[in-house]
Amino acid sequence: MDCVYCQLGSSGRTTVRRRAYIPVRTVLSQVRRALASGAKVDAVTFSGSGEPLLHAGIGRVIAGIKRMTAVPVVVLTNSSGLTKGQVRDDLRGADIVVPSLDAASERIFAKINRPHTGLTAAKIIRGLIAFRQEFGGRIWLEVMLVKGVNDGPAHLRALKKAIALIRPDRVQLNTVVRPPAEPLARPLSPGEMEKVRAYLGGSAEIIARFDRAARSGGAGDASAAILESLSRRPMTAAELRRALGYPAEEVMAHLRRLVIMGAARAVRHGSAEYFEPHAG
């Protein structure tokens, strides 16, 4: 999928091909080191810059982690892989799965998720229903609401019907509080979110962090703050995150855009990557 609200920016392409993007042993080795570090670990969560279920070895990774620790395994997914029985089988070892369902109609699915041509909203919903029947863990269904796209009364009625068929343990409502791939992807207000929560009822809850949106301001404000910091001295993404208080993924999203626009550039110094204003 190439969702309009993605804070990492547009991928420009989509795929449904599964393969071992990173060797299973590499992932397990890194998790093992993290668990042995002494840091408090609440969960081992699959997320990041991409769709976890596209990794062909995710079932073996989950099984390997379960042999290491009793810490819960959580998988965040856009639900595209749940259309396939093998992928659903791969997830059976997880404790919590957080799948997304932003659209209950094909028109809105195409508009908000911009999916691969092999995917449809109907397939996604059928996959979620099948997964609920097969999975013994907890399912927390996430819905990303975009103002003027999937928040209309007719679509919310269709969404509520789909949720009733899927029977998740929770319905988590989110909105566009981070700079999105497309500027036209706008957030719902707290009051509008509360109306949707009340309409869906049951286990629906709002997880959007509006305090984060207020702190970071608009995408232009964040980019300007980053460029101002870089004008004083080159900085790594981690240094920018600590200095400005933005989430790490938000800092990287802005840096990518600034580099693409030619306003900043990345330079290597030793093993670290620094960013600085582009002299040209």
Beta strands, then each sheet from edge to edge (+ up, - down):
strand 1: 44-46
strand 2: 73-77
strand 3: 96-99
strand 4: 138-145
strand 5: 170-175
strand 6: 204-206
strand 7: 264-269
strand 8: 272-277
sheet 1: 1+ 2+ 3+ 4+ 5+ 6+
sheet 2: 7+ 8-
end
